[in-house]
Amino acid sequence: MKYPFFLLFLFVSVFGFAQKSAIDFKAIEKNLKNEKSPYNYEKLIFKYKGYPKSLDTIETQHLYYGRNFRKDVVSTNDDDFKTLAEAFKTANFDECIKLGKILYEKDPTNLDILLILLKAYDSKQDSNNVIHHLGQFRALTGAIRSSGNGKLKRPLFR
């Protein structure tokens, strides 16, 4: 009788400590604004644009969740984004790339813009840009996947 109880206690304690903590938005905001922090927004964006595979999980979480504290993000309700979406719907991929680059410079961590650019570059068979933006997309979605949704104590996907 002692051993099953001990085994149950062991499983509960192991699984209890394996839980991930919720995202600390205050720490992310503080780190992004601090110029001396290794998670400063400008430093992270430089790495993200240049070589996105060099970012670790914490850096990509700061980039993705740091969007909540930025004033210059592109919304799907913006007229510029609607123009980009319309060009995408009409399969005008040259116009998609032109407009997408402009919006990408304003908000490089916007997943909607990245997806449209990926499709446009893929349609134009520009493999260098597809690979680069795919690396950025994977980095950001990896941050989402590894951190959960901020409410659950476990990752969203495994």
C-alpha positions as CSV (number, residue, x, y, z in Angstrom):
1,M,0.0,0.0,0.0
2,K,2.9,2.3,0.7
3,Y,4.4,2.0,-2.8
4,P,1.3,3.0,-4.9
5,F,0.8,6.0,-2.7
6,F,4.4,7.0,-3.0
7,L,4.3,6.5,-6.8
8,L,1.2,8.6,-7.1
9,F,2.8,11.4,-5.0
10,L,5.9,11.2,-7.2
11,F,3.9,11.6,-10.4
12,V,1.9,14.5,-9.1
13,S,5.0,16.4,-8.0
14,V,6.9,15.8,-11.2
15,F,4.0,17.0,-13.4
16,G,3.4,19.9,-11.2
17,F,6.9,21.3,-11.5
18,A,6.9,20.7,-15.3
19,Q,4.3,23.3,-15.9
20,K,5.3,26.5,-17.7
21,S,4.7,29.8,-16.2
22,A,2.5,32.4,-17.8
23,I,4.0,35.1,-20.0
24,D,5.3,38.0,-17.9
25,F,4.1,41.0,-20.0
26,K,5.5,43.6,-17.6
27,A,9.0,42.1,-17.9
28,I,8.7,42.0,-21.7
29,E,7.7,45.6,-21.9
30,K,10.5,46.6,-19.6
31,N,13.1,44.6,-21.5
32,L,12.0,45.9,-24.9
33,K,12.3,49.6,-23.8
34,N,15.6,49.2,-21.9
35,E,18.5,50.0,-24.3
36,K,21.0,48.0,-22.2
37,S,18.8,44.9,-22.2
38,P,19.7,42.0,-24.5
39,Y,16.0,42.0,-25.3
40,N,15.9,45.6,-26.5
41,Y,13.5,45.9,-29.5
42,E,16.0,47.4,-31.9
43,K,18.5,44.7,-31.2
44,L,16.0,42.0,-31.6
45,I,14.6,43.4,-34.8
46,F,18.1,43.7,-36.3
47,K,18.7,40.0,-35.6
48,Y,15.2,39.0,-36.7
49,K,15.5,40.8,-40.1
50,G,19.1,39.7,-40.7
51,Y,19.2,36.0,-39.6
52,P,15.9,34.9,-37.9
53,K,17.3,31.4,-37.1
54,S,19.8,33.0,-34.7
55,L,17.0,34.0,-32.3
56,D,16.3,31.9,-29.3
57,T,12.9,31.2,-27.8
58,I,13.0,34.0,-25.3
59,E,14.0,36.5,-27.9
60,T,11.2,35.5,-30.2
61,Q,8.7,35.6,-27.4
62,H,9.8,39.2,-26.7
63,L,9.4,40.1,-30.3
64,Y,6.0,38.5,-30.7
65,Y,4.4,39.5,-27.4
66,G,6.2,42.9,-27.5
67,R,3.8,43.8,-30.3
68,N,1.3,44.6,-27.6
69,F,3.4,47.6,-26.5
70,R,4.1,49.0,-29.9
71,K,2.2,51.9,-31.3
72,D,3.2,51.4,-34.9
73,V,1.8,48.0,-35.6
74,V,-0.2,47.5,-38.8
75,S,-3.8,46.4,-38.2
76,T,-6.0,44.4,-40.6
77,N,-8.4,47.3,-40.5
78,D,-5.8,49.8,-41.9
79,D,-6.4,51.0,-45.5
80,D,-2.9,50.0,-46.5
81,F,-3.4,46.5,-45.4
82,K,-6.8,46.3,-47.1
83,T,-5.0,47.4,-50.3
84,L,-2.5,44.7,-49.9
85,A,-5.2,42.1,-49.2
86,E,-7.1,43.2,-52.4
87,A,-3.9,42.9,-54.5
88,F,-3.5,39.4,-53.0
89,K,-7.1,38.4,-53.8
90,T,-6.6,39.5,-57.4
91,A,-3.3,37.5,-57.6
92,N,-1.4,40.7,-58.5
93,F,1.8,39.4,-56.8
94,D,4.0,42.2,-58.1
95,E,1.8,44.7,-56.3
96,C,1.6,42.4,-53.2
97,I,5.4,42.4,-53.0
98,K,5.7,46.1,-53.4
99,L,3.0,46.9,-50.8
100,G,4.0,44.1,-48.6
101,K,7.6,45.4,-48.3
102,I,6.3,48.8,-47.3
103,L,4.1,47.3,-44.6
104,Y,6.8,44.9,-43.5
105,E,9.2,47.8,-42.8
106,K,6.5,49.3,-40.6
107,D,5.6,46.1,-38.8
108,P,8.1,43.2,-39.5
109,T,6.5,40.8,-36.9
110,N,3.0,40.9,-38.4
111,L,2.1,37.4,-39.3
112,D,-0.6,38.4,-41.8
113,I,1.9,40.5,-43.8
114,L,4.5,37.7,-43.6
115,L,2.0,35.1,-45.0
116,I,1.0,37.3,-47.9
117,L,4.7,38.0,-48.7
118,L,5.4,34.3,-48.5
119,K,2.7,33.5,-51.0
120,A,3.7,36.3,-53.3
121,Y,7.3,35.3,-53.3
122,D,6.4,31.7,-53.8
123,S,4.2,32.6,-56.8
124,K,7.1,34.6,-58.3
125,Q,9.4,31.6,-57.5
126,D,11.8,33.8,-55.5
127,S,13.2,31.1,-53.3
128,N,15.7,33.3,-51.4
129,N,13.0,35.6,-50.0
130,V,10.7,32.6,-49.4
131,I,13.3,30.9,-47.3
132,H,14.1,34.1,-45.4
133,H,10.5,35.0,-44.6
134,L,9.7,31.4,-43.8
135,G,12.5,31.4,-41.2
136,Q,10.9,34.6,-39.7
137,F,7.5,33.0,-39.7
138,R,8.7,29.8,-38.1
139,A,10.5,31.8,-35.4
140,L,7.4,33.8,-34.4
141,T,5.0,30.8,-34.6
142,G,7.6,28.8,-32.5
143,A,7.4,31.5,-29.8
144,I,3.6,31.2,-29.8
145,R,3.7,27.4,-29.7
146,S,6.3,27.2,-26.9
147,S,4.6,29.7,-24.6
148,G,1.0,28.7,-24.8
149,N,-1.7,31.3,-24.9
150,G,-0.9,33.1,-21.7
151,K,-3.9,31.5,-19.9
152,L,-3.1,27.9,-19.9
153,K,-0.2,26.4,-17.9
154,R,0.9,24.2,-20.8
155,P,2.0,24.9,-24.4
156,L,-0.7,25.1,-27.0
157,F,0.9,22.5,-29.3
158,R,3.3,19.6,-28.8
